[in-house]
Amino acid sequence: MTKPEGCPAERTIRLLEGRWKPMVIHWLLQRTMRFNELQRALGSITHRTLSRTLKEMERDGLIERCDYREIPPRVDYRLARLGRSLEPVLVAMEEWALKNP
């Protein structure tokens, strides 16, 4: 028995699920950022939650982690091509939210 096809949007929803992923993408669309910069930009996110979110997003191919192997440690995060391709989705979500307050 073959598995029935689900809604094509399911993959997008799965990649964006959670409170923080769309917001991380929003900030990384602006520029490459370091961990502490992202944490400040996101506001109330905890260190642990941001770390877990970034690991999930890296695993899913949405972001790239660049470790420069320096002392003191320097790690940058930037959107991968897959993450950048979600920009129109986030723009559509923003437009919908503005039209439906």
N, C-alpha and C positions, 0 to 999 in steps of 0.2 A: 504494500500500500504506500503510495507516495504522499508526502506531506503537502497539504493544501497551501497554496500561496497566500500569504498574508497581505496586508496593506503595504504598498511600497514605501510609505512614509515611516513604517516601523523602524527601519534602520536609522533614519535621521533622528527620530525620537529617542532611540536607544543611545545614540552618540551624544545627544544633548540632555539626557535625563539628569536630574539633580538641580539643585538651586544654583550652583556656582559655575558650571561649565559654560553656559551662554555668556556669563559675565566675564569669565577668563578670556573667551574668544573675543568679546568686545574690546577688552583692553589690549590684547595682543594684535588686534587689527590695527591699532594705533602705532605700535612699535614693539620691538624686542624689549623684554623687561627681565629684571632679576627678581628672585623670589620675594625679597622684602618690598620691592616696588609694587609687585602684584598684590601682596598682602595689604599694603597701605591703600592701594587703589580700591580694593574690594571692601575695605572697611571692617566689618564684624567677623570675617572668617578667621578661624583658628589656624595656627601653624599646622596642626595635625590634619585638619580637613583640607587645607590647601595642598599639602604634600600628597595626600591620598588622591585628590582630584587631579593634580598634575601627573601623577604616575598612571592613573587610568587613561588620561587623555593622551599621554605618550604611547601607552600600550595600544590604544585605538588608532594611532597614526594621525591625531589631530594637531599635536605640537611636537616640537623638537627641543631637546635639552642639550645645550652646548656647555660642556664642562671644560674649562680652560686649564685645569690641573695646575693652578697657581696657589701660592700661599700669600695672603689669605685666600681661601677658596672663592672662586668666581664662577657662577653658573648663570647662563642666560636661557630664557625660554622664548621661543618664537613659534608662530603658526607654521605647520607643515602645509603642503599644497591642499591636502584634504580639509584641514581646518579653515584655510583661507576660502575654500570653495563654499563654506557655509555662510559667508557674508550676506548673500541675497536672502537667505532664510531668516537671518537675524533682522535684516532691514524690513522684511515683510512682517515679522512679528512685532517690530516697533511700530510700523505704520498701523497695523491692526489695533494695537494697544492704544494708540493716540485717537483712533476713530471710535473706539469702544471703551470709554473710561469707566 
